[in-house]
């Protein structure tokens, strides 16, 4: 008898769902000129020095595999960046160049999470977190942050720790909330994790886009795997480049897993990234700060919004009487695309706005959101 289509698939595939964000993207392609506030990527092109370095690398024939851990020049540059950002010195075997932060997250969780392990995830969270934990046989344990202004309550964190807890997964600046965790809060988190000998995986993909002072948890808690990305910071999301730094044992294990999966990060992109220090990101950061302020100025009277300290997102509470998902459906019916909050959370109360679009489009979208908020649920 032929094998049924469902039995051909590994059971692990059934533990994850298709991304709700991807469904919105697919919908956007079918709509006629929507106001699209859904796409979470920078709206600027790859800076010229980085493009030129990529072209030079291609023409120089640097198109083959690199070392699995990445080219030495880039690893040295990354180590220098981390010394400046976290005051930590990383040896050669503590740096791994990855295929984006998503690739680094995949490697880290595949390396660290066994069947039955618990991973503490602050809620709201980036959509990928809980699905990767489940894919690798772990159990997501959600730390609700709604009552702590989307920060981390160290006492609440400690109550979730059990003998099965393997790690804490942090994201600051955060997607979807835009929250940057303040230093004093991180000090308390670090103390709890040190007390329980708990590893932290810190996703700092939006480190470059901060509007308040930012501290990396790695500065306070040595037992941290830090994930950072060139792709978001330099508008090269399709080029897939990031890195991981952390304890040698973990980074070496991730490197071994990369050898049998991604093989290496894209070679041309690695050489192009050597030009990134030539790029001044301040104009982009200042531009996004102004966009954030524009949106808050319009939406603030109609929506309750989480503190947008970094990244380029607003986490807005749906108007009274609406679920987050039904309000998003209402928006889509009016040619406005935002992301439902239940993609990022165990609650269905909010929605995510991305403000990396031209100001005129932002203003149009914000004004439409305000108008739709005033209509009430049907």
C-alpha positions in Angstrom: 0.0 0.0 0.0 1.3 3.5 -0.8 2.5 5.5 2.3 0.1 8.3 3.2 1.4 11.9 2.8 1.2 12.6 6.5 3.1 9.6 7.6 6.0 10.5 5.3 6.7 13.5 7.5 8.7 13.5 10.7 6.6 14.0 13.8 8.7 17.1 14.7 7.2 19.0 11.7 3.8 18.7 13.3 5.0 20.6 16.3 5.3 23.9 14.3 2.9 26.0 12.3 3.4 28.1 9.2 4.4 31.7 10.1 1.4 34.1 10.4 3.8 36.8 9.2 4.4 34.9 5.9 0.6 34.7 5.4 0.4 38.4 5.7 3.3 38.8 3.2 1.5 36.5 0.7 -1.7 38.5 1.2 0.2 41.8 0.5 1.3 40.4 -2.9 -2.3 39.8 -3.9 -3.6 43.3 -2.8 -3.5 46.4 -4.9 -1.2 49.1 -3.4 -1.9 48.4 0.3 -0.6 50.5 3.1 2.0 48.0 4.2 3.2 48.4 7.8 4.0 44.7 8.2 7.4 44.1 6.7 10.1 43.9 9.4 13.2 45.0 7.5 15.1 48.2 6.9 13.9 50.3 4.0 17.4 51.5 3.0 19.6 49.9 0.4 22.9 48.2 1.1 25.4 51.0 1.7 27.8 51.7 -1.3 31.0 50.6 0.4 29.5 47.3 1.3 28.2 46.8 -2.2 31.6 47.6 -3.7 33.3 45.2 -1.3 30.9 42.4 -2.5 31.5 43.2 -6.1 35.3 43.2 -5.5 35.0 39.8 -3.7 33.1 38.3 -6.6 35.6 39.6 -9.2 38.5 38.4 -7.1 37.0 34.9 -7.2 36.1 34.7 -3.5 33.0 32.6 -4.3 33.9 29.3 -2.8 33.4 27.8 0.7 35.1 29.5 3.5 36.2 28.0 6.9 33.0 26.8 8.6 33.6 29.3 11.5 34.0 32.2 9.0 36.9 34.1 7.5 39.6 35.1 10.1 39.4 38.8 9.2 35.7 39.0 9.9 36.0 37.0 13.2 38.7 39.4 14.3 36.5 42.4 13.4 33.5 40.8 15.3 35.7 40.2 18.4 36.7 43.8 18.4 33.1 44.9 18.1 32.1 42.8 21.0 35.0 44.2 23.2 33.6 47.6 22.5 29.9 46.6 23.1 30.2 44.2 26.0 33.7 44.8 27.4 34.3 41.0 27.0 37.3 39.6 25.1 36.5 36.6 23.0 39.1 34.1 21.8 39.2 32.8 18.3 37.2 29.7 19.2 34.5 31.8 20.8 33.4 33.5 17.5 31.2 31.9 14.8 30.0 33.6 11.6 26.4 32.5 10.8 23.9 32.7 8.1 22.0 35.5 9.7 20.8 35.7 13.3 18.1 33.2 12.3 20.9 30.7 11.4 22.6 31.4 14.6 19.5 30.9 16.6 18.8 27.6 14.8 22.4 26.4 15.6 22.3 27.5 19.2 19.0 25.8 20.0 19.8 22.7 18.0 23.1 22.5 20.0 21.6 23.2 23.4 18.0 21.8 23.6 17.3 18.2 24.2 13.9 16.4 24.4 12.1 17.6 27.4 14.3 20.6 28.2 12.5 23.7 29.2 13.3 27.1 27.6 12.1 30.2 29.2 10.8 32.7 26.7 9.6 36.2 27.7 6.1 36.8 26.1 5.7 38.6 23.6 8.5 37.0 21.6 9.9 36.8 18.1 7.8 34.3 16.2 10.6 31.9 15.6 11.5 31.2 19.2 8.8 28.9 20.4 8.6 26.9 17.1 12.4 26.2 17.1 12.3 25.1 20.7 9.4 22.7 19.9 11.0 21.5 16.7 14.1 20.4 18.7 11.9 18.6 21.3 12.0 21.3 24.0 9.2 22.9 25.9 8.6 26.6 25.7 7.9 28.1 29.1 6.4 31.6 28.8 7.4 34.5 31.1 4.5 37.0 30.9 5.8 40.6 30.6 2.6 42.5 30.0 2.3 43.4 33.7 5.9 44.6 34.0 5.8 47.1 31.1 7.3 44.4 28.8 10.4 44.2 31.0 11.7 41.1 32.9 10.6 40.7 36.5 13.4 38.7 38.1 11.2 37.2 40.8 8.7 36.0 38.2 11.6 34.6 36.2 13.0 32.7 39.2 9.6 31.1 39.9 9.6 29.5 36.4 13.0 27.8 36.8 12.8 24.0 37.4 15.4 21.2 37.2 14.4 20.9 33.5 15.2 24.5 32.7 18.0 24.6 30.1 18.2 28.3 29.2 16.6 31.7 29.1 16.1 33.3 25.6 16.3 37.1 25.7 15.6 39.6 22.9 16.6 43.3 23.5 15.9 45.5 21.6 12.8 43.4 21.2 10.7 42.3 18.3 7.7 43.0 18.4 7.7 45.4 21.4 10.7 47.6 20.6 11.6 47.4 24.3 15.2 47.8 25.4 15.8 46.1 28.8 17.4 48.6 31.2 20.7 47.8 32.9 19.4 47.5 36.4 16.7 45.1 35.3 19.4 43.0 33.4 21.5 43.0 36.6 18.7 41.3 38.5 18.2 38.8 35.6 21.9 38.1 35.5 21.9 37.4 39.3 19.0 34.9 39.0 20.7 33.1 36.1 24.0 33.0 37.9 22.4 31.6 41.0 20.8 28.8 39.0 23.7 28.3 36.6 21.4 29.1 33.7 22.7 29.8 30.2 21.3 32.8 28.4 20.9 33.1 24.6 20.6 36.8 23.8 19.2 37.8 20.4 20.6 41.3 19.8 19.8 41.6 16.1 18.5 45.1 16.6 21.4 46.3 18.7 22.3 49.0 16.1 18.8 50.5 16.2 18.4 51.9 19.8 17.1 55.2 21.0 18.1 54.8 24.6 21.2 53.5 26.3 21.6 49.7 25.8 23.4 47.1 27.8 24.1 43.6 26.5 23.3 40.9 29.1 26.7 39.4 28.1 28.4 42.2 29.9 26.8 41.1 33.1 26.5 37.3 32.7 29.5 35.5 31.1 27.5 32.4 30.4 25.7 34.0 27.5 25.6 33.2 23.8 25.1 36.5 22.0 23.6 36.6 18.5 24.1 39.8 16.4 23.4 40.4 12.7 24.9 42.4 9.9 21.9 41.7 7.7 19.4 44.0 9.6 22.0 46.6 10.6 23.2 47.3 7.1 20.1 46.7 5.0 21.4 43.4 3.6 18.7 41.0 4.9 18.8 38.9 1.8 22.6 38.5 2.1 22.2 36.4 5.3 25.0 37.3 7.7 25.3 37.3 11.4 27.5 36.0 14.2 27.5 34.2 17.5 29.9 34.7 20.4 29.9 33.0 23.8 31.4 30.2 25.8 33.9 28.2 23.9 32.2 24.8 24.5 28.9 26.1 23.0 30.4 28.0 20.1 32.6 25.0 19.1 29.5 22.7 19.2 27.5 25.2 17.1 30.4 25.3 14.6 30.3 21.5 14.4 26.6 21.6 13.7 27.1 24.3 11.1 29.6 22.1 9.3 26.9 19.5 8.7 24.1 22.0 7.9 24.9 25.5 6.5 28.5 24.6 5.9 29.5 28.2 6.2 27.9 31.7 5.9 27.8 33.1 2.3 31.4 33.8 1.3 30.9 37.0 -0.7 28.8 38.4 2.1 31.5 37.7 4.6 34.1 39.7 2.6 31.5 42.5 2.0 31.0 42.8 5.7 34.7 43.8 6.1 33.6 47.2 4.7 30.8 47.7 7.3 33.0 49.8 9.6 33.1 52.4 6.8 29.4 52.9 7.1 27.9 55.6 9.4 24.6 54.2 10.7 23.6 57.3 12.6 21.6 58.9 9.7 19.5 55.7 9.5 19.0 55.5 13.3 18.1 59.2 13.5 15.6 58.6 10.6 13.9 55.8 12.4 13.7 57.8 15.6 11.9 60.5 13.7 9.5 57.9 12.1 8.8 56.5 15.6 8.1 59.9 17.0 5.8 60.7 14.0 3.8 57.5 14.6 3.6 57.9 18.4 2.4 61.5 17.9 -0.5 60.3 15.8 -1.4 57.0 17.4 -0.7 57.9 21.0 -4.1 59.4 21.7 -5.9 56.3 20.3 -3.7 53.3 21.2 -1.9 52.0 24.2 1.7 51.4 22.9 4.6 49.6 24.6 7.8 51.6 25.1 9.5 51.8 21.7 13.1 52.1 22.9 14.7 50.4 19.9 14.2 48.3 16.7 11.6 49.7 14.4 8.3 48.3 15.7 5.3 49.6 17.7 3.4 47.1 19.8 -0.1 48.5 20.0 -3.0 47.3 22.0 -6.2 46.7 20.0 -9.0 49.1 20.7 -11.5 48.3 23.5 -13.8 45.5 22.4 -11.5 44.0 19.8 -9.2 41.0 19.8 -5.9 41.8 18.2 -6.5 39.3 15.4 -10.0 40.6 14.6 -8.8 44.2 14.5 -6.1 43.2 12.1 -8.7 41.5 9.9 -10.6 44.8 10.0 -7.4 46.7 8.9 -6.8 44.2 6.1 -10.3 44.6 4.8 -9.5 48.4 4.6 -6.3 47.8 2.6 -4.0 48.3 5.6 -1.5 45.5 6.6 -0.3 45.1 10.1 0.6 41.8 12.0 -1.7 40.2 14.5 -0.2 40.0 18.0 -1.1 36.3 18.6 1.7 35.5 16.1 4.1 36.8 18.8 2.3 36.0 22.0 0.1 33.6 23.9 -2.3 36.6 24.2 -4.5 38.0 21.4 -4.7 41.6 22.5 -2.2 43.5 20.4 -0.8 44.0 16.9 2.6 45.0 15.5 3.3 48.0 13.3 6.6 48.3 11.4 7.5 51.9 10.6 10.3 51.4 8.0 8.2 53.0 5.2 8.2 56.6 3.7 6.8 59.2 6.0 3.8 60.0 3.8 2.8 56.3 3.8 3.3 56.2 7.6 1.1 59.2 8.2 -1.6 57.7 5.9 -1.4 54.4 7.7 -1.5 56.0 11.2 -4.5 58.1 10.4 -6.3 55.1 9.0 -5.6 53.1 12.1 -7.0 55.9 14.2 -10.1 56.0 12.1 -10.6 52.3 12.2 -10.1 52.3 16.0 -13.1 54.7 16.3 -15.5 52.4 14.4 -15.9 49.8 17.1 -16.2 46.0 16.7 -18.9 44.6 14.5 
